[in-house]
Amino acid sequence: MQMKEYEFWFVVGSQFLYGPEVLEIVASRAKEMADTMNKSGVLPCKVVYKVTAKTPEEISNVVKEANYQDKCAGLITWMHTFSPSKMWIDGLSKLQKPYCHFATQYNREIPNDEIDMDFMNLNQAAHGDREHGFIAARLRMPRKVIMGYWQDEDVLKRLGDWMRSAVAAAFSRSLKVMRFGDNMRNVAVTEGDKVGAQMQLGWQVNTWPVGELVEEIGKVTEEEVDALMQEYAERYTMATDNLDAVRYQAKEEIAMKKMLDREGCKAFSNTFEDLYGMEQLPGLASQRLMEQGYGYGGEGDWKVAAMTAVIKAMTEGMTGGSAFMEDYTYNLQKGAEYSLGAHMLEVCPSVAAERPRIEVHPLGIGGKADPARLVFEGHPGKACVVSLVDMGGRLRMICQDIEAVKPILPMPNLPVARVMWRAMPDLRTGAECWILAGGAHHTVLTYDATPEMLKDWARIMDIEFVHITKDTTPASLEQELFLNDLAWKLK
Ligand code: MN
């Protein structure tokens, strides 16, 4: 399902105490608020006003309906009047969808002349939302709390970002990952508990034979390749005479896409150690599939492949870009300390600053023919890098704030896509923190998903979230990791 097809159900709390007239006003205002929020153009998904809930039965019924409606990606609650929250215990205990408590108020200002006891009986969000907050806290409900005026763009933007996290949770729960080959031999961080990941995140991670892909590549017709070569020529600069190498990548792209679509997979991994029967490591082919929204992970890294797909789903329609990335090398010159991120080949062109060039060069490892790949520089801007590691019994997501810059060197002999960035709080401290947390060399670099969106997603999926910011110190992080370890053992 596309982002805009998802709905969020707006459930407004009240009770019978105030009489039917007040309840009618509450219901009509709730509808008006949903309509206005939808018309704002800020929200990626639709808000649907469902009910002014006055009884435990109404609350439990709307929760049960929400649980079973695929198009409902979450619940947004708000207490226009006071809603005694013991009424919510049964319903909230049954809730299986993401939950946002939107603490807002119909009126922006206190109306000096009109405020009287009727006004006070109708407008009770300031204390109604506190009663609601208590019961969710008492129930230890994972939830998002957003407070602010429902017509303010910055408030709606936060609500919209949370919607994106919730939709990414729905996406995650139906995600299938296609593996070609196993993990790179002896590598630890790309390993993990696939059964545990499916229980926690919904990912169905399975393998398909490389031989089947080779067979599929053999079936691609010259006409199919011609059509794709035309698309390449329109979108990229053809900076090679070796068109045969480019045509082979086109075949790989077409064949992999056919297999992914046939199996309903939105992410894939492969490894240069198992390209049996293939002429080239897919470079351009993998980059192209990422550009179309599929997740990818190199060296059998199915976790980063799935995370790339999840983050692409979360940021659908945004324009900054998200890519599979690897920390490659550092510039440790004082005052110009930067990380250079790249991969052997497979960086998504959604992060490119300029029109990518198609080039063909030797790889040096893998023993295959020279692969075609897209070469470009990433664009400058605020971004973050995200890693998911398996700590044994639980997953940890590590997110680091970065500032991408225009690469300070042209690096004319580096024939791969690259992004250069300044890690927060600085390269040395940031790398120390990352290493302390066990973050992988493989990441998703995203200009679109904010740390708040990623944290919300992690909360919904119930996994650990570690955020390295401009304020993080190794000492504070070590303390946090130690306490997290204890807490997750108790959970
Ligand atoms: Mn790698």
Boltz pocket constraint, residues with backbone or C-beta under 6 A from the ligand:
constraints:
  - pocket:
      binder: B
      contacts: [[A, 298], [A, 299], [A, 326], [A, 343], [A, 442]]
      max_distance: 6.0
